[in-house]
């Protein structure tokens, strides 16, 4: 990929409906090209890859299908009475693979999506050819001695009444709310694609969020740190980890332990924040690193 590839390069994606209409998705590239599945972060959606996917499709001659996980974007919410456990999203990937006729795939994953990708690669290594993780590795975890308190938080929250989906007078207000209320910093230009895909118009001319409010409830159970390290140690697929200089990993003790656990991990730290693959000033460099790394292997 040329060094001067513009960050604003854009190709309109094709919307897809998978798993008998349960999962929404966006697709870039030729249908007969090698397919990578792209997995977004918590409270994001398939539009997380709006700026990166067209660059990778061109650089690697691949197809990218970005999923909306259950409860996110255009996908259906989980049934009443069920939970959003991290491992549930593995079923979304497997269902999408079945629909797309994929026995094996490469995973491009950000944040929570990276955690899900690690679970799948560790437990079903024959289904994952390679991993490209963006500012995420392993999974959010809870020390074993906090198991009871974590379960308590989840049970108490589960039985509280659900809050109504947030409503805003216009899309600009919804974007502003995401910028000010996000867990990790991002600006309005970076947030715009995520918010646009995650809103729908109401009869009175407002916009309402599509996200299932149950996603904000604490998990009933989490893996322990030891379990996550064990999962990471069982990953056999080649793994490229791209981190943002202002991302969530860095030199934190947990991040160091997680990176050490993965055999054959290649790490690149680039300028940018947690959403560096969506930041207009950072995405071209992210694409250059991914294209250069996997292009040099001779296989995609």
Secondary structure, DSSP 8 states (H G I E B T S, - for coil): --TT--TT-----EEEEETTTTEEEEEES-TTSEEEEEE--TT--GGGGTTTHHHHHHHHTEEEEEE--TTSTTS----TT----TTHHHHHHHHHHHHHT-SSEEEEEETHHHHHHHHHHHH-GGGEEEEEEES--S--B--GGGHHHHHHHHHHHHTS------EESSHHHHHHHHHHH-SS---HHHHHHHHHHTEEE-TTS-EEE-S-GGGGS--S--B-HHHHHHHHHT--SEEEEEEEEESS-TT-HHHHHHHHHSTTEEEEEEEEETTTTT-TTTHHHHHHHHHHHHHTTT--
